[in-house]
Amino acid sequence: MEGEGKREERKWAITWEGFVQELKKAGCIAAPMVAVSVLQYLLQVVSVIIVGHLGALALSSAAIATSITNVTGFSLLVCLLILSLFKFFFL
């Protein structure tokens, strides 16, 4: 009976190889999400850079519009998504 208990403890022991294997699995799942986030951020940066060639007023306008869009527009869309998922799963 004691041998089985030790076997169970050994089964759940964390090894470096197991950690690396799990990290690779998590990385494969997370890599596309990280890439999308970076590309969405770069899209806004490129837009501001391009508008910067038009002049200071256009650059400041684009920067303010980007900031307002980030704070209000995307936050509102995420809020609506969360509310619709809540309604779908819990009501």
C-alpha positions as semicolon CSV with decimal commas, in nm:
position;residue;x (nm);y (nm);z (nm)
1;M;0,000;0,000;0,000
2;E;0,286;0,237;0,078
3;G;0,443;0,172;-0,262
4;E;0,128;0,297;-0,435
5;G;0,132;0,618;-0,231
6;K;0,491;0,685;-0,327
7;R;0,409;0,612;-0,688
8;E;0,127;0,870;-0,676
9;E;0,359;1,130;-0,523
10;R;0,619;1,063;-0,787
11;K;0,356;1,088;-1,061
12;W;0,274;1,446;-0,959
13;A;0,632;1,559;-0,907
14;I;0,724;1,858;-1,122
15;T;1,035;1,810;-1,330
16;W;1,215;2,058;-1,551
17;E;1,130;1,853;-1,860
18;G;0,762;1,848;-1,768
19;F;0,767;2,221;-1,707
20;V;0,926;2,289;-2,045
21;Q;0,677;2,060;-2,217
22;E;0,380;2,241;-2,058
23;L;0,536;2,578;-2,141
24;K;0,563;2,475;-2,506
25;K;0,198;2,368;-2,510
26;A;0,086;2,695;-2,352
27;G;0,308;2,888;-2,593
28;C;0,151;2,719;-2,894
29;I;-0,193;2,821;-2,769
30;A;-0,095;3,176;-2,670
31;A;0,129;3,266;-2,966
32;P;-0,156;3,348;-3,209
33;M;-0,328;3,567;-2,949
34;V;-0,004;3,754;-2,880
35;A;0,056;3,801;-3,253
36;V;-0,295;3,944;-3,305
37;S;-0,254;4,186;-3,015
38;V;0,081;4,309;-3,143
39;L;-0,050;4,349;-3,498
40;Q;-0,356;4,544;-3,379
41;Y;-0,130;4,777;-3,184
42;L;0,104;4,816;-3,482
43;L;-0,188;4,901;-3,711
44;Q;-0,266;5,205;-3,501
45;V;0,101;5,302;-3,475
46;V;0,145;5,282;-3,852
47;S;-0,166;5,493;-3,904
48;V;-0,033;5,763;-3,675
49;I;0,310;5,751;-3,843
50;I;0,155;5,791;-4,188
51;V;-0,066;6,078;-4,074
52;G;0,240;6,239;-3,915
53;H;0,370;6,315;-4,263
54;L;0,069;6,542;-4,323
55;G;0,153;6,784;-4,044
56;A;0,136;6,853;-3,674
57;L;-0,239;6,921;-3,664
58;A;-0,322;6,599;-3,847
59;L;-0,083;6,404;-3,624
60;S;-0,236;6,537;-3,304
61;S;-0,587;6,473;-3,437
62;A;-0,504;6,114;-3,528
63;A;-0,337;6,055;-3,192
64;I;-0,638;6,186;-3,002
65;A;-0,878;5,986;-3,221
66;T;-0,675;5,670;-3,163
67;S;-0,675;5,727;-2,788
68;I;-1,049;5,791;-2,776
69;T;-1,114;5,485;-2,990
70;N;-0,905;5,268;-2,761
71;V;-1,067;5,389;-2,444
72;T;-1,430;5,411;-2,548
73;G;-1,491;5,212;-2,864
74;F;-1,305;4,891;-2,795
75;S;-1,399;4,892;-2,428
76;L;-1,764;4,927;-2,520
77;L;-1,741;4,641;-2,768
78;V;-1,573;4,417;-2,513
79;C;-1,838;4,506;-2,256
80;L;-2,117;4,419;-2,500
81;L;-1,946;4,091;-2,584
82;I;-1,917;3,998;-2,218
83;L;-2,280;4,089;-2,152
84;S;-2,402;3,886;-2,448
85;L;-2,196;3,585;-2,338
86;F;-2,331;3,621;-1,985
87;K;-2,686;3,632;-2,117
88;F;-2,624;3,330;-2,341
89;F;-2,471;3,110;-2,071
90;F;-2,653;3,215;-1,755
91;L;-3,000;3,340;-1,851
